[in-house]
Amino acid sequence: MQALPFLSAPLLSAPLPSAPLLLARLLAAPLQGARRLPTRASSLTLRSTVVELAVLAGHLLLYPTGISQERPVPHPAPGPAPHPAAGPPDGHPSPEARQPAPGTPSLLPTEGRAHPPVLLLHGFIDNRSVFLLLRRSLHRHGWRHVEALNYSPLTCDLRKAAELLNRHVEEVCARTGHRRVDIVGHSLGGLIARYYVQRLGGDARVRVLVTLGTPHSGTRIAPLMSAHPIVRQMRPDSEVIAELSRPAPNCRTQFVAFWSEEDQVMVPATTARIDHPDLLAHNVHVAGVGHLALPVNGTVAAGIREALTSAETAEGAADVISVA
């Protein structure tokens, strides 16, 4: 598979530049507000802060392992049926017969017999290592096609990233034989995927879009970081956020947005909800889970699996009704 510019641009190998800022906010904000909160809320905030710090430390250690772009394992296409006389004594086709013809695309036609492919898209200045536990969870529960994508931190336009995501989705559909995919996006990754779905016709390819701590209405955190163009596009007054608020009639994608009041990166926390009259969206509130912990939290992973399975069940029921 030829690497896409969106996916193969070199990523920064240094620790996350935003880590000191996030660390300071994680430490300061909950502690300053703890005295004004009820006892239970204060305890929940402090506990989520401790978990966030642990997740941050672990992720910084894993970060180098996700710098390189993941290369999907090629799946050989079925070769032409061998002549009976040419086969070996056990009746199995020879290795030559199993090889696809030159120029034949590598397809794995599992449409209707396996879960749709799941694409995992990370957040700002991050990489695919953030999804280590989530992808293991999906694999363990029967999802065969799970791919974690990298996009370059040098990307300066969310809309351009969405266009290149479109190319990758088309490639995955061609390679796996599936007509549609599911996407799980953390933070900025969810916003890129939503723009692709809502503004670039991606609803024809994306069955379910799950977002984790995504600033659907824009976030006001870290004004000093707005020097980066893509951070400005995540501000509430950006053109991108304005575009996403426009009508989106007949959008076919189902949206599931996980959000938490302990998410210190979403300001306000409710910006991670999807509130759009034309979108089929389900907002899932999770208590005591911070921004960095969303992709590694076991309860969130179970919720993602349930959302994807429910969509398949509903899809299957609709097919039965249409056939009847």
Number of C-alpha atoms within 10 A of each C-alpha: 10 7 12 14 12 22 19 17 17 16 20 17 12 9 15 17 11 13 14 11 12 21 14 10 17 23 15 12 14 21 15 10 11 16 10 10 13 10 11 8 15 17 15 17 27 19 16 22 28 14 17 25 18 13 20 18 12 12 19 17 12 16 19 16 14 20 20 18 20 15 12 13 7 12 12 15 17 16 15 13 11 15 9 11 8 11 15 11 9 6 11 12 18 13 10 11 17 16 14 16 13 6 6 12 13 17 19 17 16 14 15 11 7 13 19 27 25 24 22 24 28 26 23 17 18 27 26 23 22 27 23 15 15 23 23 12 17 18 13 10 11 11 17 15 18 20 19 24 24 26 28 20 17 15 17 15 16 21 20 14 21 23 18 16 22 19 12 18 21 16 14 21 20 16 20 21 18 21 17 21 23 22 27 25 27 29 26 26 27 27 30 25 30 26 21 24 24 21 19 15 14 24 21 14 20 27 22 25 25 26 32 30 32 32 29 28 26 25 24 18 18 15 11 8 13 15 9 13 14 21 22 21 23 25 22 18 14 15 13 23 19 13 13 17 16 13 14 16 10 10 17 20 21 19 21 23 23 23 29 23 19 24 27 23 22 25 19 16 18 22 20 30 24 22 16 14 12 14 18 15 19 16 17 16 16 17 15 19 27 29 24 25 23 27 26 18 16 14 13 21 18 14 17 21 17 12 19 21 13 12 14 17 12 11 12 13 12 12 11 10 8 8 7 6
